[in-house]
Amino acid sequence: MKIKSLTARTILDSRAQWTVEATIELKNGVRATASVPQGKSTGAAEAHALPAGQAVKNIAKIIAPKVRRKTFRGQADFDAFLIALDGTPAKSKLGANAILAVSIAFARACAAAKQVPLWQYIREIYGLPVASNSGSTRPRLFMNLINGGLHGGSNLDVQEYVIISKTRTFKEAAEMGVEIYHALADLITRTKGNAATNLGDEGGFSPDFKDNGEPIRVLAAVAKKLGYEKKIDLGMDAAATDIKKLNSDQLRALYARIIKEHHVLYLEDPFGEEQFGKFAELTARYGKTVWIAGDDLTTTNVHRMERAHAEGSVNAVIIKPNQIGSVSEALDAVRAARKYGWKVIASHRSGETNDDFIADFAYGVGADGLKLGAPARGERTAKYNRLLEIEKESS
């Protein structure tokens, strides 16, 4: 793969913040473009993102001259070159956002050059058989229908309340999720007024509730009314590093109550990002039936994942490529998680673009889950629609 040109520009994300877009052209004329998302609730150990304008300048003035007319053996070779060019532990010289935009654009260009879908290219470099199209390699959809914490303007401390599909296909999951989403909107309008259906950062509703457990009760009730109670599981992302009102004992009591009452399957970041021991206590108690996932705790970083494994902190992990800064390192994180026997959930970010890379990535690595927010707003539906396309491509 010989690179003919590399360009970049700033674009707006879903929160009207500037982010990075990069375009690569190969010598054979194939062109591919990629843009990167940004988080609001971020782990302190995430790779360092520079202001978008500076990242774009670094692509133009540092990365492009070094990769132009250079031939790379593949994705790992290309990403290793970028990481070495930066030369810092957290990618603070070039910016993780600059490196990731270029890394994804290269992956997309390679897939186009090979004339295969992006998910198939990812599956090949990850090491999963291309023909593995069974349900075991199809991610379950995590739909964030109620937004709180930093992602919503409500009184909720918990950041996300999700339904998790138990359907055979993406289409069935999307159809069910959309029906629940609209029924939830009707319920919120009737009980809390029209203004209560304002949306949070990820497209979910963000009204005030009686307490942090009520959204779970509401989602369970809506699903039951529609006859879907056996086709979904329920989950929460506490993003507890950002919770200031509740201490760890109060959080632990909240989790115990909702697990008992509603058989919640999924708890993400139930405690602060350095509280490996408290994670471990929760995993020891509930880990046989509940996915206890690290996000801010693990930051798609194999070194933090290694510590979490050693301490028994989690049995699941969030994979966000922009937390680590390259496609190859995100794949390494998935490999580490599989070695530990963890569930893998690929994830978007709260500040998104229309780039649908994460859908191909999740399907390519055979993730257990994929978080995409609600089935609303263009930057979210772009990923849902890509999944529907992937389902046809792989059938």
VMD Tcl script that draws the C-alpha trace (Angstrom):
set ca {
  {0.00 0.00 0.00}
  {1.80 3.10 -1.26}
  {0.39 6.46 -0.17}
  {0.07 9.18 -2.79}
  {-1.37 11.93 -0.59}
  {-2.71 12.69 2.87}
  {-4.83 15.73 3.70}
  {-6.91 16.81 6.70}
  {-9.42 19.40 7.81}
  {-11.50 20.32 10.85}
  {-15.19 19.40 10.90}
  {-17.98 19.74 13.45}
  {-19.10 16.89 15.67}
  {-22.56 16.30 17.14}
  {-21.98 18.73 20.01}
  {-20.79 21.55 17.72}
  {-17.18 20.94 18.72}
  {-14.39 20.86 16.15}
  {-12.83 17.50 15.40}
  {-10.50 15.96 12.81}
  {-11.13 14.47 9.38}
  {-8.37 12.92 7.26}
  {-8.31 11.72 3.64}
  {-5.77 9.29 2.22}
  {-5.20 8.57 -1.45}
  {-3.22 5.49 -2.42}
  {-1.00 5.29 -5.48}
  {-3.60 3.11 -7.20}
  {-6.11 5.98 -6.99}
  {-8.19 4.65 -4.08}
  {-9.31 7.43 -1.73}
  {-10.75 7.07 1.78}
  {-11.83 9.52 4.45}
  {-12.24 9.13 8.22}
  {-13.24 11.38 11.10}
  {-12.88 10.82 14.83}
  {-15.34 11.21 17.70}
  {-14.74 12.89 21.05}
  {-15.87 12.08 24.58}
  {-17.18 14.37 27.31}
  {-16.92 11.81 30.09}
  {-13.30 10.80 29.58}
  {-10.86 8.68 31.53}
  {-7.71 10.38 32.81}
  {-5.59 7.64 31.21}
  {-6.96 8.12 27.69}
  {-4.51 8.98 24.94}
  {-4.08 12.74 24.54}
  {-6.20 14.55 21.96}
  {-4.98 17.94 20.79}
  {-7.23 20.84 19.74}
  {-8.60 19.92 16.32}
  {-6.82 22.73 14.51}
  {-3.47 21.73 15.92}
  {-4.07 18.07 15.12}
  {-4.87 18.97 11.51}
  {-1.67 21.03 11.27}
  {0.29 18.06 12.60}
  {-1.19 15.83 9.92}
  {-0.33 18.34 7.20}
  {3.13 19.35 8.37}
  {4.49 16.26 10.13}
  {2.60 13.09 9.20}
  {1.83 13.74 5.53}
  {5.45 14.50 4.46}
  {6.65 11.35 6.23}
  {4.10 8.93 4.75}
  {3.78 10.41 1.24}
  {5.22 8.07 -1.40}
  {6.07 5.54 1.30}
  {4.95 1.89 1.02}
  {3.55 0.06 4.06}
  {3.16 -3.67 4.46}
  {-0.21 -3.36 6.19}
  {-2.17 -1.82 9.05}
  {0.18 -2.86 11.84}
  {3.18 -1.50 9.95}
  {1.40 1.79 9.23}
  {0.17 2.31 12.79}
  {3.56 1.41 14.26}
  {5.12 4.06 12.03}
  {2.67 6.71 13.28}
  {3.20 5.74 16.92}
  {6.98 5.91 16.52}
  {6.69 9.25 14.72}
  {4.84 10.64 17.73}
  {7.25 9.06 20.19}
  {5.33 9.87 23.40}
  {3.47 7.46 25.73}
  {0.11 9.24 25.37}
  {0.47 10.54 21.78}
  {0.75 14.07 23.09}
  {3.09 15.27 20.30}
  {0.92 14.57 17.26}
  {-2.36 14.00 19.09}
  {-4.30 10.75 19.37}
  {-7.07 12.35 17.31}
  {-4.65 13.09 14.47}
  {-3.18 9.59 14.53}
  {-6.55 7.83 14.73}
  {-8.08 9.80 11.85}
  {-5.15 8.80 9.65}
  {-5.16 5.21 10.93}
  {-8.87 4.71 10.17}
  {-8.55 6.37 6.77}
  {-5.70 3.98 5.94}
  {-7.80 0.98 7.04}
  {-10.70 2.13 4.90}
  {-8.39 2.69 1.92}
  {-6.86 -0.77 2.31}
  {-10.29 -2.38 2.39}
  {-11.30 -0.49 -0.75}
  {-8.06 -1.47 -2.48}
  {-8.75 -5.10 -1.64}
  {-12.34 -4.63 -2.80}
  {-13.75 -6.02 0.45}
  {-16.05 -4.45 3.06}
  {-14.28 -2.69 5.91}
  {-15.55 -5.22 8.47}
  {-13.99 -8.04 6.42}
  {-10.63 -6.23 6.27}
  {-10.76 -5.74 10.05}
  {-11.67 -9.38 10.56}
  {-8.70 -10.46 8.47}
  {-6.14 -8.33 10.34}
  {-7.70 -9.18 13.71}
  {-7.55 -12.89 12.97}
  {-11.22 -13.94 13.02}
  {-12.28 -16.22 10.14}
  {-14.10 -14.16 7.54}
  {-16.83 -16.80 7.23}
  {-17.72 -16.54 10.94}
  {-21.11 -14.93 10.47}
  {-22.96 -16.81 13.18}
  {-24.84 -15.16 16.02}
  {-21.75 -15.55 18.20}
  {-19.91 -12.93 16.13}
  {-22.86 -10.53 15.86}
  {-22.76 -7.82 18.52}
  {-25.81 -7.24 20.66}
  {-27.03 -3.66 20.33}
  {-26.76 -1.47 23.42}
  {-29.31 1.32 22.93}
  {-28.94 4.24 25.32}
  {-32.54 5.45 25.56}
  {-32.25 7.60 28.71}
  {-29.31 9.98 29.11}
  {-28.16 11.39 32.45}
  {-24.95 12.53 34.11}
  {-22.73 14.64 31.87}
  {-24.73 13.56 28.81}
  {-28.11 14.93 29.90}
  {-29.49 18.04 31.54}
  {-31.51 16.13 34.14}
  {-31.21 15.30 37.83}
  {-29.86 11.81 37.11}
  {-26.40 10.95 38.42}
  {-26.15 7.83 36.26}
  {-25.06 8.58 32.71}
  {-26.74 5.90 30.59}
  {-29.71 3.56 30.81}
  {-29.62 1.01 28.01}
  {-31.68 -1.78 26.54}
  {-29.65 -4.69 25.18}
  {-31.08 -6.68 22.31}
  {-31.57 -10.45 22.40}
  {-32.68 -10.76 18.77}
  {-31.34 -12.88 15.92}
  {-30.60 -10.02 13.55}
  {-29.63 -6.35 13.56}
  {-32.86 -5.53 11.73}
  {-34.97 -7.12 14.43}
  {-32.97 -5.33 17.11}
  {-33.35 -1.97 15.38}
  {-37.07 -2.43 14.81}
  {-37.63 -3.38 18.44}
  {-35.44 -0.56 19.73}
  {-37.24 2.04 17.62}
  {-40.63 0.82 18.85}
  {-39.50 1.00 22.49}
  {-37.97 4.43 21.86}
  {-41.23 5.86 20.51}
  {-43.31 4.25 23.26}
  {-40.92 5.70 25.83}
  {-41.35 9.15 24.28}
  {-45.13 8.83 24.55}
  {-44.91 7.74 28.18}
  {-42.57 10.57 29.14}
  {-44.78 13.12 27.38}
  {-47.89 11.89 29.21}
  {-46.28 11.75 32.63}
  {-43.74 14.56 32.54}
  {-44.84 16.95 29.76}
  {-43.66 17.78 26.24}
  {-40.44 19.48 27.37}
  {-39.36 16.27 29.10}
  {-38.62 14.61 25.75}
  {-35.59 16.82 25.17}
  {-32.65 14.70 24.06}
  {-29.26 14.19 25.67}
  {-25.92 13.97 23.89}
  {-26.51 10.43 22.65}
  {-30.09 10.83 21.46}
  {-31.77 9.42 24.57}
  {-34.41 11.26 26.57}
  {-33.26 13.37 29.49}
  {-36.12 14.24 31.85}
  {-35.94 14.48 35.63}
  {-36.80 11.29 37.53}
  {-37.69 10.47 41.13}
  {-34.38 8.69 41.67}
  {-31.57 6.92 39.82}
  {-33.50 3.66 39.75}
  {-36.67 4.95 38.12}
  {-35.33 4.91 34.51}
  {-34.69 1.16 34.80}
  {-38.21 0.64 36.10}
  {-39.64 2.73 33.26}
  {-37.69 0.89 30.56}
  {-38.75 -2.46 32.01}
  {-42.39 -1.36 32.07}
  {-42.35 -0.11 28.47}
  {-40.70 -3.29 27.22}
  {-43.23 -5.43 29.07}
  {-46.18 -3.46 27.71}
  {-44.90 -4.02 24.16}
  {-44.25 -7.70 24.77}
  {-40.47 -7.39 24.53}
  {-39.49 -8.15 28.12}
  {-37.93 -11.48 27.07}
  {-36.15 -9.94 24.06}
  {-34.07 -7.38 25.96}
  {-31.76 -7.09 28.92}
  {-31.24 -3.87 30.86}
  {-28.02 -2.06 31.68}
  {-26.47 1.10 33.08}
  {-23.30 3.12 32.59}
  {-22.81 4.92 35.88}
  {-19.67 6.80 34.71}
  {-19.05 6.98 38.45}
  {-15.86 9.02 38.17}
  {-18.13 11.97 37.37}
  {-20.67 11.29 40.15}
  {-20.14 13.69 43.04}
  {-23.39 13.36 45.02}
  {-23.22 9.64 45.85}
  {-20.46 7.82 47.72}
  {-19.40 4.26 47.00}
  {-21.70 2.77 49.66}
  {-24.71 4.57 48.16}
  {-23.72 3.43 44.67}
  {-23.29 -0.13 45.86}
  {-26.79 -0.06 47.41}
  {-28.25 1.30 44.17}
  {-26.70 -1.51 42.13}
  {-27.83 -4.19 44.60}
  {-31.40 -2.92 44.43}
  {-31.71 -2.75 40.66}
  {-29.97 -6.09 40.12}
  {-32.40 -7.73 42.54}
  {-35.50 -6.02 41.17}
  {-34.82 -6.11 37.44}
  {-32.05 -8.65 36.81}
  {-29.87 -5.98 35.22}
  {-27.28 -7.62 32.96}
  {-24.80 -4.78 32.53}
  {-23.01 -2.28 34.80}
  {-20.32 -0.04 33.35}
  {-17.88 2.03 35.42}
  {-19.79 1.49 38.68}
  {-17.01 3.19 40.67}
  {-14.26 5.74 40.07}
  {-11.53 5.20 37.50}
  {-8.84 4.26 40.06}
  {-11.03 2.12 42.33}
  {-9.86 -1.25 41.01}
  {-10.56 -2.88 44.37}
  {-14.19 -1.73 44.58}
  {-14.74 -2.98 41.04}
  {-13.32 -6.33 42.14}
  {-15.67 -6.57 45.12}
  {-18.67 -5.98 42.86}
  {-17.42 -8.45 40.26}
  {-16.84 -11.10 42.93}
  {-20.42 -10.68 44.13}
  {-22.30 -10.36 40.84}
  {-19.87 -11.38 38.11}
  {-21.51 -14.75 37.40}
  {-24.69 -13.07 36.15}
  {-23.78 -9.42 35.46}
  {-21.28 -7.94 33.02}
  {-19.17 -5.53 35.10}
  {-17.42 -3.40 32.49}
  {-14.46 -1.05 32.63}
  {-14.35 2.13 30.54}
  {-12.66 5.01 32.36}
  {-11.04 2.25 34.42}
  {-9.42 0.56 31.41}
  {-9.41 3.19 28.59}
  {-8.72 0.62 25.81}
  {-5.20 0.44 27.26}
  {-3.65 -3.01 27.56}
  {-1.57 -1.97 30.58}
  {-4.61 -0.84 32.58}
  {-6.49 -3.89 31.36}
  {-3.66 -6.08 32.65}
  {-4.00 -4.52 36.10}
  {-7.78 -4.92 36.05}
  {-7.34 -8.59 35.16}
  {-4.76 -9.15 37.90}
  {-7.08 -7.62 40.51}
  {-10.23 -9.33 39.21}
  {-11.85 -5.94 38.71}
  {-14.07 -6.62 35.68}
  {-15.41 -9.33 33.42}
  {-16.15 -7.01 30.49}
  {-14.50 -4.04 28.79}
  {-15.44 -1.09 26.62}
  {-13.33 -0.65 23.49}
  {-13.16 2.91 22.13}
  {-10.47 3.38 19.47}
  {-10.11 7.09 20.24}
  {-9.14 6.25 23.84}
  {-5.93 4.67 22.58}
  {-5.39 6.35 19.20}
  {-4.95 3.73 16.47}
  {-6.77 0.82 14.88}
  {-4.00 -1.65 15.67}
  {-3.89 -0.76 19.37}
  {-7.67 -1.10 19.61}
  {-7.34 -4.58 18.10}
  {-4.62 -5.40 20.64}
  {-7.03 -4.40 23.41}
  {-9.68 -6.76 22.03}
  {-7.14 -9.57 21.89}
  {-6.16 -8.94 25.52}
  {-9.81 -8.97 26.60}
  {-10.40 -12.27 24.86}
  {-7.31 -13.73 26.52}
  {-8.80 -12.77 29.89}
  {-12.19 -14.25 29.01}
  {-13.93 -10.85 29.14}
  {-16.96 -9.68 27.22}
  {-16.11 -7.02 24.60}
  {-18.34 -4.02 23.95}
  {-17.27 -1.65 21.18}
  {-18.49 1.90 21.64}
  {-19.16 5.23 20.01}
  {-18.53 8.51 21.92}
  {-20.92 11.20 23.07}
  {-19.44 13.68 20.57}
  {-19.83 11.83 17.27}
  {-19.50 12.35 13.54}
  {-21.27 10.56 10.70}
  {-18.31 8.22 10.31}
  {-19.63 4.66 10.79}
  {-16.26 2.95 11.38}
  {-17.24 1.62 14.81}
  {-20.00 -0.53 13.29}
  {-17.52 -2.29 10.99}
  {-15.01 -2.56 13.82}
  {-17.50 -4.21 16.21}
  {-18.67 -6.70 13.59}
  {-15.13 -7.30 12.39}
  {-13.79 -8.34 15.81}
  {-16.93 -10.29 16.76}
  {-17.69 -8.01 19.71}
  {-20.28 -9.14 22.22}
  {-21.93 -5.72 22.18}
  {-21.98 -2.38 20.40}
  {-23.02 0.87 22.05}
  {-24.48 3.37 19.60}
  {-26.73 5.61 21.69}
  {-30.39 5.93 20.79}
  {-31.73 5.19 17.29}
  {-32.10 8.94 16.69}
  {-29.92 11.84 15.43}
  {-27.96 11.52 12.23}
  {-24.58 10.69 13.77}
  {-26.14 7.73 15.64}
  {-28.44 6.46 12.88}
  {-25.48 6.42 10.48}
  {-24.08 3.54 12.53}
  {-27.42 1.73 12.80}
  {-27.90 2.00 9.05}
  {-24.38 0.71 8.45}
  {-25.14 -2.34 10.60}
  {-28.19 -3.09 8.47}
  {-25.95 -2.84 5.39}
  {-23.33 -5.12 6.96}
  {-26.02 -7.68 7.69}
  {-26.80 -7.89 3.97}
  {-23.12 -7.91 2.95}
  {-22.34 -10.82 5.26}
  {-25.41 -12.96 4.61}
}
mol new
graphics top color blue
foreach p $ca { graphics top sphere $p radius 0.5 }
foreach p [lrange $ca 0 end-1] q [lrange $ca 1 end] { graphics top cylinder $p $q radius 0.2 }
display resetview
